Amino acid sequence: MIRRTGLAALALLAVAAAGCSKDDPAISNQTAATGTQETLSAAIGGASDLGTTAKLLKEAGLDHTLDGVGSYTLFAPVDTAFASLPENQRQTLESKDGVPQLIALLSQHITTGYLSKDDLDKGLERDGGSAKLATMASGKPITLTRGNGAVTIGTGTAAPHIVGDPILARNGVIYRIDRVIPGGS
């Protein structure tokens, strides 16, 4: 009886240890895919076309969140997306008085959890080409839609599109988008 209990405990310990292994597919796939231990904040800072987003995340204090232990998916506007905003809106977002608006705007671009390209594709396929994701902006969802070979966020001709390949980081993924997500997308 003691021998069976000991063997059962050993088997349970082996299963538990296997769950903590470096061979965990969720960990090894992400690490292998990224090839880096960079955080989202560091990864976005290293992308030449995301300098404005990196700067604004820092000004909003959200870079600390993206350096943390949680995992996130960031829909990051490329520099030309911010450049296309009206001058007065850019000035407000870049001012000390505009920090609350900046946080609200950028929070609309961040979802919790690691959403790989495969998961995104499968989710859009499963849900008929459209999916809603809760954002950090008080849970306001964004709607992603696949159509005409592109993934858009929101609707209409001014809806942002995902462009280029995702940037993988230790704690999440960054999707470049060609426009800033307007509130309520």
Secondary structure as UniProt FT lines:
FT   HELIX           2..19
FT   TURN            22..23
FT   HELIX           25..34
FT   HELIX           40..45
FT   TURN            48..49
FT   HELIX           51..60
FT   HELIX           62..66
FT   STRAND          72..77
FT   HELIX           79..83
FT   HELIX           87..94
FT   HELIX           96..98
FT   HELIX           99..107
FT   TURN            108..109
FT   STRAND          110..112
FT   HELIX           117..126
FT   TURN            127..129
FT   STRAND          130..134
FT   TURN            136..139
FT   STRAND          141..147
FT   TURN            148..149
FT   STRAND          150..153
FT   TURN            157..158
FT   STRAND          161..169
FT   TURN            170..171
FT   STRAND          172..177
FT   TURN            183..184
//
